[in-house]
């Protein structure tokens, strides 16, 4: 029986998942893991995960694999873009950085690191629309990626003097006689504490006075020659009283004081819960307590994230399809599912990530351009009548072979033949197992079967060969599966 999150036993929830007769390791669980921890599985990924089991699969995902060629290509592209974008007063092409990150998401030997970097991008939501420097945005990306599986305290300290963040939240404008409060406010509200106490509902974590006092401690930072520098003459050296602590505090002290507050570990643990478990369930503080207690000891975010991925709760019905796919996950899930990355590895020309980035923007998620300092709302905000139609249109563009942006790079017809799916029944079964791990109703399968049977009897243009007609049916079947409501769930 499905329990409310308040009734979930916290000790059971965060213990490692072990396959059993009641909860076996199967295609559904393998697909669930690869959707949440990467950007969607290929058929080979699913088979490898089934073979290796959950423990080894998660270990391999956590460690990533070495791929010098992929990293070299990325590094060359990144240096080219950064070199042509010299700062907020220089040339800036935000489209390049979005497509560059999509390239890494698609081809990286370490997709879990990219997934967690996306988590941090939405946490420290910084938009190039104000920063105006691809160089600074890539620098921030490298900072988040470098600490994506590491120490949160270190990341928070370094983010406080990151050039993109300094421009985004106006630290560069803050002076001892005129401190700017923007970063101090978001440091408490969005980056470390949240507005209200995690364990005492209704009690605020900070006051407006705390923000004003913290802003004075964050004065003195400027950007010079594209590097952050501290100018003592611009710093307010007088005593500040922040969250009940008095002293001649500087920026690093404010980070320390924030992390000493009771709510801090719960705030980050809850965000991770929403990212990996569910964006609709509201976890009780008691459920988060084991994570928060361990997290507070050393602020090892990587250890907490890995514990969640290995947990009973992660592999339970509470988490299964309990999230709506973000546009990134929806788009790359199609490309990876149809072996778009494998086509490139075979030297046949992969899907261009410039066009993918433009398509992603149409779905409402432009990388490096979150809509506000609070990031993307996510969850149900990703899906409505309009965005569902846009997803259907994009799926058609990717699979029809008629769209000049993508051509035949993701053609389902030869893809299905390579996997031995020839008949209608074989193709339906394979597509449903690939994209949904078989998790559709009998009624849905019957509708797909009825379409295929009707399509075989349809009249096609006289110049089409039998193979042309068969290929068209394969592409349409794939498109129909990608438009199912179930495929919108992560």
C-alpha positions, -999 to 999 in steps of 0.1 A, spaced: 0 0 0 13 35 -9 21 55 21 22 93 26 57 107 28 50 115 65 45 78 72 76 66 55 101 51 79 132 72 76 156 44 87 142 21 59 141 49 34 178 56 33 192 21 37 207 7 5 183 -10 -19 188 -47 -22 169 -67 -49 144 -91 -35 114 -112 -46 91 -83 -36 113 -57 -52 134 -73 -80 160 -56 -101 144 -55 -135 141 -34 -166 118 -9 -149 142 -2 -121 172 0 -145 153 25 -166 143 45 -136 179 48 -124 192 58 -158 165 84 -163 172 101 -130 210 97 -129 217 104 -166 198 119 -195 180 87 -205 192 52 -215 201 36 -248 191 0 -253 228 -10 -246 227 10 -214 196 -8 -202 211 -42 -210 243 -34 -192 225 -22 -161 203 -53 -160 234 -75 -163 256 -56 -137 229 -50 -111 222 -18 -91 254 -16 -70 279 -19 -98 258 3 -121 256 31 -96 293 28 -89 301 30 -126 278 60 -130 293 77 -100 329 72 -111 322 79 -148 346 65 -175 376 80 -192 371 93 -227 400 115 -237 387 122 -272 353 134 -260 370 157 -234 395 170 -259 367 180 -283 348 197 -255 379 215 -243 387 228 -277 352 241 -282 351 257 -248 384 275 -253 373 288 -286 340 302 -272 357 316 -241 385 332 -262 360 350 -284 340 362 -254 363 384 -234 339 396 -208 307 416 -202 319 444 -225 331 420 -253 315 397 -278 289 374 -264 272 344 -280 250 327 -255 237 302 -281 272 287 -283 274 279 -246 240 263 -245 249 240 -274 283 233 -258 268 220 -226 243 199 -245 272 184 -264 287 174 -231 254 161 -217 251 139 -248 286 127 -253 302 130 -218 318 98 -203 304 111 -170 266 119 -175 259 118 -138 283 146 -131 265 167 -158 232 158 -143 243 171 -109 259 202 -125 224 209 -139 211 206 -103 235 232 -92 228 254 -122 192 256 -111 202 262 -75 226 290 -83 204 302 -111 225 327 -130 214 340 -164 237 352 -192 210 377 -202 224 400 -175 259 386 -171 266 391 -208 297 370 -209 300 335 -223 335 333 -207 321 340 -173 292 316 -177 315 288 -187 337 296 -158 308 292 -134 298 260 -152 333 246 -146 331 257 -109 298 238 -105 309 208 -124 342 206 -104 322 205 -71 291 187 -84 299 156 -64 320 173 -38 318 197 -8 289 221 -6 307 245 18 336 249 -7 313 254 -36 293 281 -17 324 300 -7 338 300 -42 304 309 -57 304 340 -35 333 354 -56 325 339 -90 325 366 -116 292 356 -132 275 355 -98 291 388 -89 276 405 -119 243 386 -117 236 396 -80 255 429 -81 283 422 -57 305 443 -81 283 473 -72 286 469 -35 307 495 -16 314 501 20 293 533 20 266 517 -2 263 479 3 242 461 -22 218 435 -6 211 412 -35 236 385 -30 232 386 8 195 380 4 198 352 -21 226 335 -1 202 331 27 169 327 9 179 305 -21 214 292 -16 217 280 20 187 284 43 153 290 27 128 315 41 113 295 69 128 270 94 128 234 81 119 220 116 98 249 129 71 258 104 63 295 103 96 306 119 117 327 96 154 319 92 166 354 89 154 390 92 159 421 69 185 433 95 205 401 89 205 408 52 217 443 56 244 433 80 255 405 58 256 428 28 282 449 46 304 419 51 302 411 14 316 445 2 350 449 -14 349 425 -44 355 437 -79 364 421 -113 397 431 -129 411 416 -160 384 390 -159 394 379 -124 377 386 -90 398 408 -67 393 420 -32 399 457 -25 403 465 12 394 502 6 359 491 -6 353 468 23 333 478 54 355 466 83 331 475 111 313 451 134 283 432 120 256 413 137 244 384 114 221 357 126 229 364 162 267 364 158 287 396 162 321 402 147 341 420 120 328 395 95 339 391 59 322 371 31 336 337 41 323 343 76 288 349 63 289 315 45 301 298 77 274 315 98 246 305 73 258 269 74 258 268 112 220 274 111 197 245 118 178 248 85 208 247 62 213 209 58 176 203 56 172 229 29 197 213 6 185 178 14 150 188 5 162 201 -29 180 169 -36 149 150 -26 129 169 -52 156 163 -78 160 126 -74 129 113 -56 98 134 -63 88 170 -71 53 165 -58 57 148 -24 65 171 6 90 153 27 86 156 65 116 169 84 119 135 102 123 118 68 151 142 58 168 141 92 192 111 85 204 129 54 207 163 70 225 150 101 251 133 80 254 162 56 261 187 83 292 169 95 314 177 66 290 192 40 298 163 16 271 167 -10 285 139 -31 281 114 -2 245 125 4 236 123 -33 251 88 -37 232 76 -6 200 88 -21 207 71 -54 214 38 -36 184 40 -13 153 20 -8 132 51 -12 148 59 -46 138 25 -60 103 26 -44 69 34 -58 72 68 -41 99 78 -66 89 58 -97 76 81 -124 70 107 -97 85 135 -117 77 152 -150 106 152 -174 124 185 -179 128 196 -215 165 186 -213 156 151 -201 128 147 -227 150 159 -256 181 140 -248 161 109 -238 149 106 -274 184 113 -289 201 88 -266 173 62 -269 177 62 -307 215 60 -304 221 95 -316 253 95 -297 263 62 -312 259 75 -347 284 102 -340 308 77 -325 306 56 -357 317 86 -377 284 91 -394 277 126 -381 257 130 -349 228 153 -341 239 189 -341 236 203 -306 232 239 -319 198 228 -333 190 208 -302 197 239 -281 173 260 -302 146 232 -299 152 231 -261 146 268 -258 112 263 -275 103 239 -248 110 264 -221 145 255 -209 174 275 -223 206 265 -206 225 294 -189 193 314 -191 171 305 -162 140 327 -160 148 342 -126 172 339 -96 149 311 -83 156 290 -114 130 270 -133 99 260 -113 100 225 -127 75 198 -119 40 205 -133 52 238 -147 70 219 -174 39 205 -189 7 221 -202 -14 220 -233 10 242 -253 43 226 -242 28 191 -247 20 200 -283 55 214 -287 70 182 -274 49 162 -299 61 184 -327 97 181 -317 95 143 -314 81 144 -350 109 166 -362 135 143 -347 120 110 -361 103 118 -393 135 124 -414 117 153 -431 130 181 -409 162 197 -423 175 205 -388 179 168 -379 176 149 -412 180 111 -410 204 111 -380 177 96 -357 157 76 -383 138 49 -363 134 26 -393 170 14 -397 174 16 -359 146 -9 -354 160 -32 -380 194 -31 -363 177 -44 -332 159 -72 -350 124 -56 -348 108 -63 -381 71 -70 -376 46 -46 -361 44 -66 -329 82 -67 -326 86 -30 -332 59 -20 -307 73 -43 -281 109 -30 -286 99 7 -286 78 2 -255 106 -16 -237 132 9 -248 114 41 -239 90 30 -212 106 -3 -200 73 -21 -209 54 0 -184 22 8 -205 -13 -5 -202 -28 -32 -223 -52 -6 -238 -22 15 -249 -5 -15 -265 -38 -23 -283 -41 12 -297 -6 10 -311 -13 -24 -326 -45 -11 -342 -26 19 -357 0 -4 -372 -26 -28 -386 -45 1 -401 -14 17 -415 -6 -15 -434 -39 -13 -452 -35 24 -459 -29 38 -494 5 54 -500 18 75 -529 22 54 -560 59 62 -562 65 47 -527 81 13 -526 70 -13 -500 101 -4 -480 91 33 -481 58 24 -466 73 1 -440 98 28 -430 70 53 -426 51 31 -403 82 25 -382 88 62 -378 52 69 -370 51 41 -344 81 56 -327 66 91 -328 34 77 -312 54 61 -283 73 93 -277 40 112 -274 25 89 -248 17 105 -215 39 79 -198 70 91 -217 66 126 -202 73 112 -168 108 108 -155 
